Amino acid sequence: MKTLDERLKIVEKHVNDEEITIMIIGLGSVGTYLLDFLVSKNDPAIKIVVVGRNQEKMQSDVNIVRVAGLIREVNKSQIIVEAGVDLNDIASIEKAISKYSPDFIVNSSRAYPGLKYGSISWSNVRAYGIWTPLSIRFTKNIMEACDNADTDAVVINTSYSDAVIPWLRSAGKAYPDFGSGNLNHLIPRMKFAVADILGVDDFWNVDFNFAAAHFHDVVISKEGQTEGVELPLKIYYKGEEKDIPHDEIFSRCSISMPVDQKRNMMNASSNYRIISAVIDAIRTGENQKVFAPGVFGHIGGYPVIIGYKDGNISAWIDESIFTFDEMDKANRESLALDGVEDIRDATLIYTDDLICKVDKAFGVDLPKEVKYDDIEKTAEFLIDEIITPQLNK
């Protein structure tokens, strides 16, 4: 695949020509929410292609989004359904990508649809990293198809990007440019908390420089604490730095939320924000700030700037406050608490702590290492030995 900057240059031309194609692969709850959000942009320059296997189901979901959008009088985008695409069949994915030449590809697929993996793992082993082989299963196929098609698209991944994207990169494979969700779910809670502490209503004027991985999104959101890890965080209100104890902010982030698929509204919003940031940076020439897990193949989540450097559209990790090494250290600590000791040489390495917890909770021997070539086998193992027995209890 071309470099991200090379692909952004092509996307820039299409944005300026008012011909933007967004491909959503997998129209589950994340994909359907995202489709609805994109339709609500009411932007006639945007064409949306939804990709999956089931024509009838996808068309039904598209129909309700189109009708609901027109009720709100925000339905200027063309929507195309591309059915018959099997995510186990790389050639069929490649064919769809080549057919539409999208500017953005969002992978919102799941290897085990309809299940929130965390509903099993958090209460039993307190670590989501166990599911990494499942999370990467379709992502690796989609990225191989992107590579084969030599796509010009900016690629966004929705499934556990903190570990999935680095695993692909470590294996020398094509990998998504951005991850969505995770860190993004925590940032708004923190904005609400800071505004509450400062006694102001304009929470949109709160900003952060912050890095953290998936585990800390979960533990802070659920319990309002960091498990003793010091996370790199600076707080700003209207551009002025504020000295607020971090623990006070995090303690206020534990707010009630749905535990069903309505939660995927947040992940879809994260995808929407990344897409909008690229388009807005090109249209306005102003830098856009996002937070993204797995960005550029790095472990964990980072602040990212999308904008112009030396006259060229680009994207980069914001190191204006914290160095990459400082953020990387915190992210690796966070990922270890999520059960992933390291990702290197195309291999996912689980922590000994997770292996012990899995044995105690499920009576299953989790392998210490998962080689890239063993992803399919390990994904099936997780389904057969953990998910299926838990769902049948």
N, C-alpha and C positions, 0 to 999 in steps of 0.2 A: 504493500500500500504506500501511497505517497505520504509525506510528512503531514502533520496536522496543519502547519502553516501553508503548505501547498494546497491542501484541500480547502482551507479557509479562504484562500484567494479565489478559488472557483466558486465557493458559496457566495462570496462578496459580489461577484458578477451577477449571479442569479438574483440576489436580493436587490441589487440596483436595477436589474431588468424586470423586477416585480414578478419573478417566476420561481417560487420557492416550493419545493416538494419535500414533504415530511412523511417518512415511512414508519409506521408503528407495527412492530412484529409481535404478535400475541395480543388478542383483544379480550383479556380478562378484565378484572376490576381496575388495575392500574391503567391499562390501555384505553379502556372506555372512559374513565375519568379524564385522561389526557386528551382524548378525542373531543370531549365536551369542552374542555378548557380552550383548546385550539380553535374550535368553531366559534367560541365566544370572543375571540380576538376580532372577529368580523372583518377579516383581512382578505380581500379578493385575490391578493397575490399568492396566497397559500393554497396548495393542493395537498390533500392528505390521502395516503394510501395505507389501508389496513391489510395486514397479511396474516394468514393462518390457514388452517385446514378446512374448517366447517363453514361453507358458504351461507347456509341458512342461519346459523347462530350469529355470524358476523353481520350479515345484512340486517337481521333483527335489531342488533345493538346499534348499528349505524342509523337505522330508521328512527329509533327513539331519540337519538342525539340530534338528528336533523330536524325532527318535528319540534322537540323542546327548544332548539336554537331559534327556529323560526317564530315560535311563540314569543320569544324574547326579542325578535327582530334582529338577531345576530347570526346570520347564516349565509355568508358570502363565499365560503370555501367549498371547493369541489372535493367530494369524498369518493374514493374508488375502493372497491372490495376486491382483493386478489386472494382467492381461495385455492385450495388444493396444494398448499405449501406445507410440507412435512418437515418439522424442525430436526428430525433425525436424518433427513435427506439433504445433504449439503448442496447437491446439484439443483434441487428445487428452490432452495433459498437464493442461490446465486442467480438463477434464472429470473426471479422476481426483482432482485436488485438491479440486474442489467436492464430489465425491461423499463424501469421507471427512473433510473439514474437519480436517486434522491439526494437532497442536500443534507438531510438529517435522517439518521436511522436510530430509532429507540427500540432496544430489546426489552420488552415488558413480558416476556415469556417466563414460564415456570415449569420445571421438570415434573413437579407434583402439584398440579393446579388445584386451587380451592383450599389449600391448607396453609395456615400461618405456622411455619416451622417452629417459630419461637414459642408457640402454645405448648409444644412438647419439651423443648430444650430448656427454657428458662426455669421452670419449676423443678426440673429434674437434675440438670447439670450446670445451670446458670452460665451457659456459654453457647453462642450461636455458631461458632466456627466449625462445629461438628458437621454442619450442612454444606460446607464449601464445595465438596465434590458434586452435590446436587445443584448448587447454585451456578456452577461453571458448565454444567452439562450441555445446555443449549447455547450458552454464550460462545463456547469454543466452536460450535458448528456455524453459528452466525458469523463469527469473525473469520473463519476459514472461507466462507462464502464471500464475505466482503473482500478478502485478499484476492481470491480467484477472480472476482469481478472487477478488481482494481477500482473500487468505489471512490468517488470524490466526496462522500458524505462525512460529516461529523457524526461519530457514533457514541451513543449514550447507553449505558448499561444500568438496569434497575436492581439487579439481584446480588447483594453482598459484595459490592465492588471493592471494598476495603481489602479483600483477599483475592477475589476472582481476577481482577485486572492485573495485579502484580504476578499472579500465578501464570497467566498467559504470557506476560512479558518475560518472566524468568525462563519460560520454555522456548523463547525465541519466536513466538507466534504473533500474529496480528492481534492487537488488543484495543478495546474501546478507549476513546479519548477522555470521557468523563463518566463518573458514576453519579447516580442520583440517590436521594433519600439519605438515611442514616444521619450524618452530621447535620444535614438540612432540617431534619425533624426537630432538632434541639434548639437551633438558632432562634426561631420565633418565640419559644418558651422563655428563652433568656432575655429577649427584648421586652416581653411583657413583664418579666420579673424586675428588670432594671428600671423600667418606667414606673412600676409600682413603688420601688424603693425610693426613687427620686421624686415621687409625687407628681408625675406629669402624665398627660394623656396622649401625647404625640410619640407613641412607641416607635413609629417609623423613623424617627430621628435618632434612635439608638443604633449603634454599630459596634462591631467587634473585630479584633484580629484574634483568631482562635483556630486551634487544630485539635482534633480528637477523632478516634475511630469508633466503630459501631458499638462496642461494649459500653462506652461512656454515654452515647446517646441513650441506650437502654437503661443503664443503672441510674443516671441522673434523672431521666424522665420518670422512672418508676419509684426511685427511692430518694432522690434529691441529694445524692452524695457521690463521691468519685472513687470510692474504694481505696482512699489514701494516695491516689496518684495526683501529682501536681501538673495540671494542664496549662499549656501556654495560652494566656488570655489577657487581652487589653480591652478596656471598655471605653466607649466614646458616646457622648450625647451632643448633638449638633456640632460634631467635629472636635469637641473638647474632651480630653481624657478625664475619666472619673475614677476615683480611688474607692472602689466598693469591694468589700471582702468577697472573694469568689465563692466561698461556702454559703454565704447569704443568698447569692444569686442562684446557685444550684439547688439550694433547699426549697426555693419557690418554684422550681421547674416541675415538681411532681404534682401534676394536675390530672384530673380524671379525663380519660379518653376511651372511645370505643375499642374493643379488643377484636372485633370482627373485621371484615374486609373494608369497612368504611375507613379504616386507618390508611388504606392505600390512596386516599385522597391526597395525603401528604406526599407520597412518592411521586404521584402524577404531577403535583404542583412543582416538585423539584425539577422534573423533566421540562415542564413548561418554562420554568425560570431560566434554565440553561439555554434552551432554544431561543427564548425571547432576548436573553442577554447578547447572544451572537448577532441576532437580527438588529437589535437596538444599537449595539456598538457600531455596526456598519452604517445604519441609517443616520445616526446622530453624530458619529465621530467621538463620542464620549466613552470613557472607560466604564465597564460594567463589572461589578464584583459579585461573585458567587462562591458558595462553599460546595466542595465536591469530594466524595470518597474515591479512592483509586485513581485519581487524576494522573495522567501521563504514566501510568503503571506503577505508582508509588503506593506503599502500604498506608492505610488509614485515610483520614480526611484533612483537607487543606483549604485555606482561602485562596481563591484564584481570580486573577484579573483577565478580562477579555477586552481587548482594545487595540490601539495602533502603536507600533514601535517602528520608528524610522520610516513612517509612511505606509507600513504594511500591517494588515490585520493579523493578530496573533493572540495567544493565550499563555499565561505564565503563573506560577505560584507566587503569591505575594510574600516576599521576604523583607518587606520594609520595616517590620518590627521584630519578628523572630526569624532566625536563620533556618534553613531547611533542616540542618542537623538537629536543632532543638525540637522542631515539629516532628521529625522522623522518630526521634527517641520517644516522645510521648505517644505517638501512634503505635509504635512497636510494643510499648508497655500495655496499651489498651488492647491491642490484638491478642497479646498473650493471655490476658484475662478472659478473652473470648475463646480461648482454647487453641490458638494457633501460635506455636513457638517461633516459627520462621517459614519463609517461602524462599527457596533458593534452588538453583540447578534443576528447574522444572519439577520441583518436589514440594508438596505441602507437608509440613511437619507439625503434628499435634503436640500439645503439652502433655507431660506425664500426669499432671493434675486432671486434665480432661479425660485421659485414658482410664484413670482410677474411678472417676465419677461415673463414666459410662458403664464400667463393669459393675459398680455398685447399684446404679439406678436401673439398668436394663439387662444385666447379666451377659453383656456382649463384649468381646475383645476387639477394641478399636485398634487398627494398625498404627504404629508410631509414625510411619511415613506413607504418603500416597504419591506415587509417581504419576506424571502426566498421562502416561499410557494406561494407567489403571483407573482413570476417572470413571469410566462407564461401570466397571466391575464394582468399585467402591460405592457409587451412587445406588446401584441395585442392592448392595449389601445394606446400606442405610435404610432403604425402603423395606426390604424383606425382614430385617432383623430388629428394626426400631420402630419405624413409622407404622407399618401394618399391625404389629402386635399392640401398639399403643392405641390405635384407632379401634381395634377390636375388643379392647378391655371393657 
